[in-house]
Amino acid sequence: MAKNEAPTTDVKLFVDNENKNVLFAESDKEFVDVLFGFLTMPLGTIVRLLYKSVEDLSSECFQTKACKAMLLKPLKAASSHCCRLKTLLRKG
C-alpha cells in the first residue's frame, strides 16, 4: 500500500432495490468485529467520535461549507413547531 493510500475494506451487499433494503452483507472478520464493537459502546460515545471525525474533516471533502455545517448542526424538520410548545415543570 502506498503512503498516501487509505486502507480499504471490501463489503459485498445483496440489495432489494424495489423495497430499498439490504438483505445480506458480507465482509472480512476485522470489519465485522469493529461493527459489533460499536454495538457495545454507549450511543453517546459513538456520536462524540463521529462528530469529532466530521469536525476534523477538511471542508474540501464536502461540496460546500454549508454541507459540513449541516452535519455538525442538523436541524429537525419540526423544530419550528417545537419552540411553540409549552414546557410543563412538575415539582416534587
C-alpha positions as CSV (number, residue, x, y, z in Angstrom):
1,M,0.0,0.0,0.0
2,A,1.3,3.4,-0.9
3,K,1.9,6.1,1.8
4,N,-1.0,8.3,0.7
5,E,-3.4,5.5,0.1
6,A,-6.1,4.9,2.7
7,P,-6.9,1.4,3.9
8,T,-10.0,-0.1,2.3
9,T,-12.4,-2.9,3.2
10,D,-14.5,-4.9,0.8
11,V,-18.1,-5.2,1.7
12,K,-20.5,-7.2,-0.5
13,L,-24.2,-6.2,-0.3
14,F,-27.2,-8.0,-1.6
15,V,-29.8,-5.3,-2.1
16,D,-33.5,-5.4,-2.8
17,N,-33.7,-2.2,-4.9
18,E,-37.5,-2.3,-5.1
19,N,-38.0,-2.2,-1.3
20,K,-34.7,-0.3,-0.7
21,N,-33.5,-3.0,1.8
22,V,-30.1,-4.6,2.4
23,L,-30.9,-8.3,2.5
24,F,-27.4,-9.6,3.1
25,A,-23.9,-8.2,3.8
26,E,-20.6,-9.9,3.7
27,S,-17.1,-8.7,4.8
28,D,-13.9,-9.8,6.5
29,K,-13.8,-10.6,10.2
30,E,-12.0,-7.4,11.2
31,F,-14.6,-5.2,9.7
32,V,-17.5,-7.2,11.3
33,D,-15.7,-7.1,14.7
34,V,-15.5,-3.3,14.5
35,L,-19.2,-3.1,13.7
36,F,-20.1,-5.3,16.6
37,G,-17.7,-3.3,18.8
38,F,-19.9,-0.2,18.1
39,L,-22.9,-2.1,19.5
40,T,-21.1,-2.5,22.8
41,M,-20.3,1.2,23.1
42,P,-22.7,3.7,24.7
43,L,-24.5,5.7,22.0
44,G,-23.1,9.0,23.4
45,T,-19.6,7.8,22.8
46,I,-20.3,6.8,19.2
47,V,-21.9,10.2,18.5
48,R,-19.0,12.0,20.0
49,L,-16.5,10.0,17.9
50,L,-18.5,10.6,14.7
51,Y,-18.9,14.3,15.4
52,K,-15.2,14.7,16.1
53,S,-14.3,12.8,12.8
54,V,-16.6,15.0,10.8
55,E,-15.4,18.1,12.6
56,D,-11.8,17.2,11.7
57,L,-12.5,16.6,8.0
58,S,-11.3,19.3,5.6
59,S,-14.1,21.4,4.1
60,E,-12.7,20.2,0.7
61,C,-14.3,16.8,1.4
62,F,-17.8,18.4,1.1
63,Q,-19.5,20.1,-1.8
64,T,-19.8,23.3,0.2
65,K,-19.0,24.5,3.7
66,A,-22.8,24.6,4.4
67,C,-22.9,20.8,3.9
68,K,-20.3,20.3,6.6
69,A,-22.2,22.7,8.9
70,M,-25.5,20.8,8.3
71,L,-23.8,17.6,9.5
72,L,-22.4,19.3,12.6
73,K,-25.5,21.2,13.5
74,P,-28.5,19.4,12.0
75,L,-32.0,20.9,12.1
76,K,-35.1,18.9,12.8
77,A,-37.9,19.4,10.3
78,A,-40.3,20.1,13.1
79,S,-38.0,22.4,15.1
80,S,-40.1,25.5,14.2
81,H,-43.1,23.8,15.8
82,C,-41.3,22.6,18.9
83,C,-40.3,26.1,20.0
84,R,-44.0,26.9,20.4
85,L,-44.7,24.0,22.7
86,K,-45.2,24.8,26.4
87,T,-43.0,23.1,28.8
88,L,-44.6,21.7,31.9
89,L,-42.4,21.6,35.0
90,R,-43.6,19.4,37.9
91,K,-42.2,19.8,41.3
92,G,-41.9,17.0,43.8
